Amino acid sequence: MAVSFHLKELRLSEGTIIEPPLDGMTVFTGPNNSGKSALLRELVTAIHHHPYDSGQEAHWVNSVQIHQSGDGEDLLAWLKERGREPRFDRSSGRSVIPGPSDHDQSGMDTDEFLSTWASGSVSSISYLLVNDQWTEGRLGNQTDSHVWNQSRPPSHPSQLLWDDKEAHLKFSNLFERAFGQPITINRYTPQIHLQIGSTGMEDTAPPAGPQLREAYAALPLLQQQGDGMRAFTNILLHTLVRPAPIIVIDEPEAFLHPPQARLLGRYLALHTPSPCQVFVATHSVDFLSGALEGNALLRKSSPKGLSLARISRKENEISAKTLNSESVRDILDNPLLRYSNIVSGLFHDGVILCEAEGDCHFYAATIDALRKSGQHENVTLLHVNGKARLADAAHKLRTCGIPTAIIADLDYLNDENKLKEAVLLLGGDWNDIDAEMDYLRKHVSSSVTARPAAEVKKEIASIIGNARGRETLSKFQMEQITELLKTADGWKSLKVAGVSALIGDAHGAAKRILEYLARLGIFLVPVGELECWVREVPSGRKSVWLTRVFDEGHHERPSMELRDFTQAAMTYLSAA
């Protein structure tokens, strides 16, 4: 039986149970000061002192369940593979397992070591089972080592790269993709240093000739490089090169530019050896996006999982929501969600989803006008490129514990299937509005208007202008003419005129539907569509309209109706 050691269950103090993938990554997200780093530290303490009593000092971790398997012989074989086999200590006349310092004189009695493993108490041997990487130690020299007694396997990751040229090449290729230069190791010196660049020469049998020595001497040491390069390499080395069964990394994005943070997330998801559990606390949407991309690439060839846990803290109350591996796969199966900025919502206290980027800009400006000098809410506006994925994205964000609202144009009512899906996904019951929707649909659909030919001809002429000869129409002109030739049905008129164009029972039905949807967090524009909020600016191409709205300062003086509408969405988020 092979040795196995992993975290089976993490129970938080407020009751949430997290079941991390047995082979893969668990990512903790949340706003600043929510307690992500504190949770990781308590998790490490709980593992190091398993079986664990949370005591009075723990705020996050109530208990952990550890799974371990393998007998004493299996454990000794596992240790030997890692250069940690028992050694005879002459001073004590005992067989000892090398300690964290990797000196023969330091270590734990072998029989005591095996007894500890068999008892399930791992506190004295946890340094072999858990590798925790904290921001404050990220820039320390974790890559240098020394040439060891090569009758034994290497025990340090750099020793393994020294010993295994194939592993060295793989690691160097990953580094070069990030920083444009390979990693080189001088195998002719007693100390093992990672160096940047290439000698341009083949290694020879020792001793090295003068030219090769000079070439190695000219290469800069990794430890003399910038903070970002050292931080990136320290994480990569101790996670990808024969890692401990459990890896804990706090803020892996620290010291990194966004592209490197994204690449690091991808690398850890793609290349961490199996089996290994990686626990990460991050503020970085770039790191999280990279991890999602890497996990998506693995799905057809590897069973590795990725789960998300969002934690938050308001005053003295803490809470956590999880998105397990199966739910994360739903995101990975949708490239629009995977490659969009939707995942950035995990780092905010609330999200408003819109159809398009321009909508986000407009409503963000309105929120700023409402806020003025008041408290800044940690709310972000994100878009999903149309109406089709609004409800699905909102549902996934809510599953992670993020209050989420939707703002969409009034014609969202025109697609009954999508609207019904949204109502069900976001906690409603279609039967609550089925009768009103049926009445409104029949009323609006019965109204079809065909425009007089002379009027259509006049408007086409105004679009074409003074074109002559072989002059072709622009794309925008063709779009305008296509839109003009469409028959104006009731839904189109409703989108332009808004709910106020309805009278009698139809108006009452529409108002009740909008009020019901608002209670679910779906806010439909009552004036019709985005451009109808500022009718002084001619509608047409949204980007042109939006530019004029901002250039002319209309966003600084929103109408009372727009203020009330936007404030309703914000109030929904704060109450959720």
N, C-alpha and C positions, 0 to 999 in steps of 0.2 A: 504494500500500500504506500502511495506517495504521500509526502508531507503536505498538508493543506492547513492554511490558517486564514480566516477571513471574518469580516464583520457580517453577521447574519441579520441583525436588527438593531436599530438605534431608536430608542424611545425618548422623546423630548419631554420636558417637565410639564408642558401644557397639554400633553396627551397624544400629539402626533407621533405616528409610528412610521419610520423610514426603513424600507427594505432595499438597501443598495444593491445594484447588480453585482453578482459574485465575481464577474470579470468585466471591468469597465470603469466608468467615471460617474461620480456623484458631484454635482456642482451646486453650491450654495450661493444664492444671489439675494439681493435686497438693497434697500437704500442705505446711505451712510448712517453709521451709528445704530444699525439694526441689531448688531451682535454676531455677525458672521465669523469674525476672527475669534471672538470669545467662545463660540460654539465649537470651532475646530480645536481650540486649546482644551476645552473640557472633554472633547471626544478623544484626543490623544491621551489625556490623563486617565480616562476611563479604560482605555485599552492597556496602557502601561500598568495599571493597578487592577487588572481583571483578576478575580471577580470584584465588581465595583460597587461601592456605597457612595451615592451622590453627596450625602452629607448636607451641611448647611450652606456651603459656599457655591454650589453649582446653581447656575441660573437656567441653563439650557438642557443639559443632559441628565435624564433621570436614570437610565440604565442602558447597557449594551448586551447583546447576545453574541458570543464569539463561537464560531465553529472551528474546531481543530481536529485533525486526524493524522494518523501515522504513529507507529510505535517507536521505541528507542533506537532500534537499528535503522529504521527509515530516517529518523532525525539525524543520526550520525552521518548517514550517507548524504543527506541534504546539506549538512554543515561542511562536509568534505568538498562538495562541489563548489562551495563558496569560499574555500580557503580557510575554513574555521574548524578543521578537524581537531580532535584532542591532541595535546602536546604534553610531553613530560617536563614537569617543572622540577629541576634538580634541587632547588633550594628547599622545597617542601616535600619532595619525593612523591608528588601526586600527579595524576593526569588531569589537565585543566583544559577548558574551552577558552580560547582567547577572548578577552573583553573588547569593549569598544575601541580601546587604544591600539589593538592589534600587536601588542608586545607579548612575548612568551611569558614574561614574568607576571602579567596581569591576566586575570581570568577567574573562572568559576570551576570548582571541582566538578569533574565529569559526572560522577554518580549523582551529585546534588542537582546538576543541570538536568539530567534525564528524569530525576524524581520530580523536579519542578514542572517539567513539561507534562508528565503523566498525571499530575494532580490538577492540571487545568489552570494553575496560577502562573502567569507569565511575567510578573513584574520584574524578576531578576534577569530575564532573557529577552525582554521586549525590544532591546536595541537591535536585535537581529530580525525582528518581525515587523517593525514600524519604522519608517523613515519620515520624519516631520521636517518640513522646510519652511522657515519663517522669514518674513521680509527683512527683519533686522540682521539676519545672518546671510542674506542673499549675496552680498558682495565679498564675503570672506573667501579665503583660498580653499576651495573644496575640490579642486581638480588636480593639484599636485600630489604625488606619492613618491615611492621609492622602489627601486628594484628589490625584489623579494627572493626568498629561497625557492627557486623554480622547480624544486622537487614537489612542491605543493601548488595547488591551483591559486590563482590570484584572488585577493580578498577585496581590493579597492577597484572601483570602475575604471580608473585610469590604468591600473595594472592589467585589467582585462583587455583594454584597447591596445596596450603595449604587446600583449601576448597573442592576440587574435587579430591578424591583419585584415581579415574580412569584416569583423565587427568595427575595426578602426575606419575602414573605408566607408562603411554604411553611415557611421556617425559623422564622418567628415563631409560626406555628401549632403546630409541634412543641414549641417552648419553652413556649408557653402551656399545652399539655397537661401539661407537667411541673410548672410553677410557678404557673399560674393567671393570668399576665399576659403580654402580648405584648412583643416586642422592637421598639423604635423606633429609627430612624436620622435624625438631624438633617442634612439635605442642604444646610443654609445656612451651615455652618461649614467652615473649611479642614481641620479634623481630623475623622476618622470615628470616632465613639464609639457603641457599642451602649448603649441606654438602656432602662430598664424601665418599662412602662406605655404609655399612649396619650395623645396630646395632646387627643383628642376633636375635632380640627379637620382639615380637608382641607389638604394642602400647596398653596401657591399659587406662581405664578411669582415668582422672586426679584426683589427682596429680600423677606424675610418681614416681615409687619406686626408691630407691637408685641405684640399678643395672642398670635400664634403663637410669637414669640421667647420670651415669658414662659412659654408652655405647655411648650416644649422645655426651658427652663432649670429648670423645676420637676421634671422627670423625673430620677430617680436614675440615675447611671452604673452599668453592669454591674460595672465594676472596683471599685465601692464596696460591692458586695454580699458575702454570705457565701461561705465557701470552697466549699460544695457547688454553689451556683449557678454560680460562676465555673469550677469544674472541669468541670461538666457541659457548659457552653457552649463551653469551649475544645476539648473533644473533639469535640463535635457540629460546630462550625464547620470544623475542619480535616479532618474525615472526610467530611462530607456536601456541602461546597461546593467543587466542583472539586478533588478530592483528588489527591495523588500516586498513581502506579500501585500503590505498596506503602505500607501504613500499618502501623505497629507501635505498640501501646498496652500499656503496663505498668500493671496494676492499675487498670482504668477505674473500679472501684467506690470508689476512694479519695475520701474526703470526702463520700460520698453516703449518704443513707438507703436502706434496702433497696428501697422502691418506685421511687426514681429510678434505682437500679442496674439494676433489672429493666427499666424503661422504656428506659434507655440501650442495653441489650443488644438489645431489640426494635428500636429505631430504627436501630442500626448494621446489623442483619441486613436490615431492610426498605428502608432509604433510602440506603445507600451507593451512589453512582453506579457504573455498570458502564462498563468493566471495572476492577475494583480488588480487590486482595488485602489483607485485614485480618488481622493476626496479633496475638493478645491473650493475655496471661498474667493469670490471675485467681484470687482466693481465693473469689469470691462465687458462691454457688449462685443468687442472685437475678439477677445479670447473665447467667449461663449459661442460666437458665430463660427469661429474656427473649429471648435470642438464638435459642433453640430455637423459641419461639412465633413470633417474627418470620419465621424461615426456613420454618416450617410454613405461614404465610399466603402466602408467595411461591411455594410449590411448583407451583401450577397456572399461574402467569403468568411465572415466571422460572426460568432454569436455575442460579441461584446455589446454591453448595454450602456446607455447614458440616461441618467435620471436627474431631474432638477428639483431643488427644494428652495422655495423663496421664504425668507424669514423677515419678520418685521417687529417693531416694538413701538408702542404708543404709551407714553408715560411709563407706568410700571407693568403694562400688560405686553406679553410676548405672544407671537403666533407664528405658525408655519404652515405652508401648503406645499404639497408635493405633486410633481408630474412624473409618473413612473416611466420605465423604459418603453412600454407599449404606447403610452400617450405621446412620448417624444418621437416615436417612429411615425406617428401621424404627421408631425411637423416635417420630419425628414422626407416623407413621401410627397410633400408639396413644395416644389422648388421655390415658388413665389414666397411662401412663408419662411423657408430655410434661408434664402438669400436676401430677404427684405430686412428692414430695420425693426420688424415687429418684436424681435427678441429683446430690443432695448427697453421695451415696456417692463421687463422683469426688474429693472432697477429704479422704478418710479412707484409713487404711491397711488397713481391713477393714470388711466390712459383713455383718450378719446380717439376713436377710429373714424377716419373719413374715407371718402371714395378716392380722392386724388391729392397730390401734394399741394396744389393750389388751395384746396379747401382747408388743409392744415394751416397754411400761412394766414389765411383770412381769419379763421377762428382763433388762432393764437394771438393775432393782433387785437381781436375783440376782447379776449381774456386779459391782455395787458391793459386795455382801456378800462376794464372793470376793476382790475387790481389796483392800478395807480401805485401808490406808495405803501399799500397794505402788504400783508404777509405773502411770501412767495410760496404757492402750493407746488409740491413736487409732482406736477402733472405734465405729461407729454402728449402731443398729438401725432398720430401715425396714420399712414394710408396703406391701402391694400390694392390699389389699381382697379377700382371699380366696386360695384355692389356685391359681386358674386361671393366673395370670401369674407365679407364683413362679420357675419354671424359666427362663422367657424373660428376666425381669429379672436373674436371677443370671448367665445366660449373657452378657448385654450388659455387665454390670459386670466380669465376668472378662475379657471381650475388651479392656476398657480397662486391664487389669492390676491390678484391685482384687480381692484375695482375698475371696470371698463364700461364705457358708454360708446354708443354709435351715433354719429350725425350723418344723415343721408338726405338726398333730395326727395321730394314728395312722391316722385314716380316709383319709389321703392314699393309702393302699394300696388303697382301695376303687375308685378311678378308674384302671383299668389303662392307659387311653390317656394320661392326663396323667402318670402315673408313668413310663410307657415313654418319653414325650417328654422328661421330666426326666432320665432316665438317659442318653439319647442326647446331649442338649444339654450335659450336664455331664461328658462324657468316659467314660461307662460303656458296657457291652455288655449288652443285655437278655438275651441267652442265658445270662449268668452267673447270673441269678436266675429265669429263666423257669420251670424245673421247680418250684422252691420256691414261687413265686407261684401256680402252677397248683394245687399241693397245698393251700396255705393258703386260696386262694379257694374251693375245693370244700368244705373243712372248715368254714369260717366260714359259707358260704352255706347249708349243710345245716341250720343251727341256726336255726329260726324259733320264736318263742315268742308265743303269743296269751294275753293276760292275762284272767283271769276277769272276767265282766261286773260282778259285785258290787264287785270291787276298783276297777274303772274308775269305777263310779258313785260310790263313796265319795270318790275323789280329785277328781272333777269337782265334787262338792258342797263339798269343802274349798276349791277354787279360787274358786267362786262366792260362798261365804260366806253372809251374811244378806241377799242382794239381795231387793228386794220390788218388786211392781207392774211399772211400766214402766222400771225402772232397767236401763240397758244395761251390757254387759260392756266392760271396758277392753281396749285393744289387747293389753296384756300378758296379761290373762286369756285372751283368745282364742288367743294364741300358746301358752300353757301347755296349753290343752285340745287344740289341734291336735297338739301334740307327744305328748300323752298317748294320743291315739287311733291314733297310728302303730303298726303291728305291729313288735314288737321283733325284728329279725333279728339274725344273728350279728355283723354289722359294727357295729350300734348298741351291742350289748353289749360288743364289743371296745373301742369308743371310751370307754365308761364304766369298764370294768374293767381295760383295758390288757393287755399281753402276758402278765402273770402269770395271767390267767384261762385261758390255753391250757395244755394238758398234752401230754406225749408228743411225737410227731413234729411236731404242729402248732406247739408251743412252740419246738422246735428250728428249724423252718423260719422262723418269724417272727424269731427272734434272728439267724439268719444273714442274712436280708434286711436287717434294721436295721443290722447291722454293715457289710454291703456298701454300703448307701446312705450311711452315715456316712463311708466312705472317699471318697465322691464329694462330701462336703460337705452331704448331706441328712440332717438329724437329726430323726427322728420321735419324738414324745413316747411313751416306753415305757409310761407309766401311762395312756395313752389320749388325754386332751385337757388343755388348760391348767388347767381347774378341778380336775382330779384331783391336782395337785401339793399342794393344801391342802384335804384332804377335810373338815377340821374346819369349814370355811365352806360352807354349803349352796350347791350350784350352782343355776343358773337363768339369769337375765339376767347376762351376763358383766360388764357395767358395775357392777352392784350387788355381785356377787361380788368384783370387783377393789377396789372402794371399801372393803369390809370387810377384805380382806386387808391393805390399807395402813393403814387405821384401827387395826386390831388388832395391827399390827406383825409379821405373819407373814413379810413379805418380809425382815425382818432376821435370821431364823433358818431359812433354807432347809434342807430335809432333805438328807441325804448323797446320796441318789439324784439330787435336783435339782442339787446342787452338781456331782456327777460329770458329769451330762448337759450342763450349761452349760459346764463347763470343757472338755469334749470339743470343743464347737463353737469355743471360743476357741483351743484348742490347734491345731485344724485351720487356723484363720486365720493363726496365727503361723508355721505350717510351710509354708503355701501359697506 
